[in-house]
Amino acid sequence: MIYPIVSYGAPVLRRQAAEVPEDYPELSKLVADMFETMEKAGGVGLAAPQIDLSLRLFVVDVPPIRLDDGPSAGLKTPAEPFRKAFINPQLLGEEGEPWGFDEGCLSFPGLYAEVYRKPVITVRYQDEQFQWHEETYDGYVARVFQHEYDHIEGKTFVDHLSTLRRAMLKKRLDKIARGDVRVEYRMKLGTAKKRQ
């Protein structure tokens, strides 16, 4: 099943998500549907709040891409495809000098902004069998994890921008909340009403 993705302005994107209980019904189907939804929308990550479910769950699928020029040059990407579901994840630590990268988000179609994040993270999470794992990620995988983790904490990538930069983006953000954007995937509007 492909879910509609909620747009900026939806209350669920500002709510700290609840833990996923071990008896959550049809969890494997939900995870598979989230991967399908993310792939259909052309994303590399999708958090449950983005499909209007306030759960501490997200999926990541980072291809082994080459980034040779522009602001992404030198960014470490995985040698093999990195595809994983993170259930009840915890961000245990972040290390290194923060570096900027133009981030986008399926809930903010067409909007990109430079966000600074630390390059190395240590995380703890459960898999679909609710077994705990602790791992360290760096480069692009770390950034995607941090971006999706923000979603389950009730934050978005624009929260990392300066007050001035957010003010400059206000008109574009309002248009996204109203649904005045063209996307190739289904969206569920935020709180603002779409223009007639």
N, C-alpha and C positions, 0 to 999 in steps of 0.2 A: 504494500500500500504506500502510495506517495502522499505525504502530508503537505498541506499548505504551510509556508514559512511565515511566521509572524513578523510584521514590520516594526521598525522603530516606533515607539509610542505605546506599544502593548504593555500593560502592567506586568505581565509575567517576566518581561526582560529586566525588571527592576526588583524582583523578589528573590531572596536567597532560597535556593531550591532545597527540597526535602530529601533525606536519605532514601535510597531504593531498598525496600525490604526484601528479604530473601524469598518471601512467598509472593513477590510481585507477579501477577498473572501474565503469561505469555511474554516473558522478558525477551526470549530469543527472537520472537517475531518482531517485537518493538525494535530491537537492535538492527535486525535485517531491514526493516522498513526505514529506519533512520539512515542506514548506508545507502539504500535505494533513493531516498529523498535527496540526500546530499549529492549523489552522483548525477541525478537528473538536473539539479540546479547548478552543477559545475563547481561545487565547493571542495575543500580539502578537510573540512571539519564541520560538525553540526552538533549543537547541544540540545538536550530535551526542551529547555525553555523556548527554543526557537520554533518548536512545533507545538507550543502552548501546553507543555507538560512541565510542571515545576518539580523536576526530579534531578538528582545529582548523577547525571549520565550524559556522556557525549561520545561521539565516534570521530575517528581521525583516519584519513587515507591520504598519505603524502607520497606522491610518486618520486622516483629517483630522477629529478629534473636537473638540468644544468643552468646555472645562472652566471653568465660570463661578463655581463656588462650592466651599466646603470647602478642604482643604489643597492641592488641585490648581489653585486659582484663579490665573490669571496664567501658568500653565505654557505655554510655547510649543509648539504642536503643528504638524505639517506642514499646509500649505495644500492639498496634493494627497496622495493615498495614497503612502506610502513603503514599497516592497516590494523587498527585496534579499537576496541570498545573499552571505555573507562567508566567503571561503576563505582560510585562513592569515592571519587578521587580526592586526594589530599596533596597540596603543594607543600612539601617539607622544607625546601630551601631553594634559593636562587643565588647564583654566583656570577662574577665577572663584571666587566664594564658595560653598562647599558648601551645598546646600539639601536639606531633607527632603521625602520623598514616600513614601506607603505603597506598598510593593512587595509583590507576590505572585509565585508561581512555580508552574508546572504540576507540578513535582516535590514541592511542599509544599502540596497542595490545602487550601484554606480558611484558610491562614495568611497574614497580612499584617503588615508591620512597617515603621515609618518608617526609611528608609535615607537617609543624607546622601551626596550625590555632587556633584562639580563640574559646572557646567552646560554647558561648552563642551569638546569633545574634537577632537583631530586623529588620524585613523586612516589606516592603510595596509592594503590587502587585495587579494586576487586575485579576479577574477570567474570564471565557469565556463569561460572560455577560458584561464585562468591569466594574464591580463593584470593588471598591477599598477595600482592607483589610490590616490591620496592625497586625502582629503576631510576637511572640518570639519563637525561636526554640533553642534546645540545643542538645548536643551529636551528634549522627550519622546523624540525619536529618539536623542539622546545617552544618555539614561538607559537605554533599552532596549538599546542597543549595550553599555554598560558592564555591565549585568546579564548579558547573554549571554556577553560576553567573560570575566567571572568564571568561568562554567561551564567554558570551555576551559582555564582556569588552575587548575582543581581547587578553586574557591571557590564559595560560594553566598551569597545575600543575607543569610542569618543571620550570616555571618562578620563583617558590618559592624556588628552589634549589640554592645552592651556585654555583659560577662560576666554581670552581674546580669540583664539582659533575656533572654539565652539561657537562664539557669538558670530563669527564670520560665516559659519556653516549653518546658522539657524534657519535661513530660508530653505536651504536644501533639505535639512532634517524635517522641516514642516511638510515639505512636498512628499517626502517618503512616508511620513505618518498618514497623509491623506490618500496615498496610493497613486500620486501623480508621477509614476515612474513606469518605464517599460522593462519588463522582465520576461524571461523565457520559462519561468516556473510559477506555480500558483502561490499567491500571497494572501495572508489574512491581515487586514489592516490594523494599525495601532488604534489609538483612541480618537484621533481626529476623523472627521467625516470627509469622504471624497467629494470633490467638486462635481456638480451636475453639468 
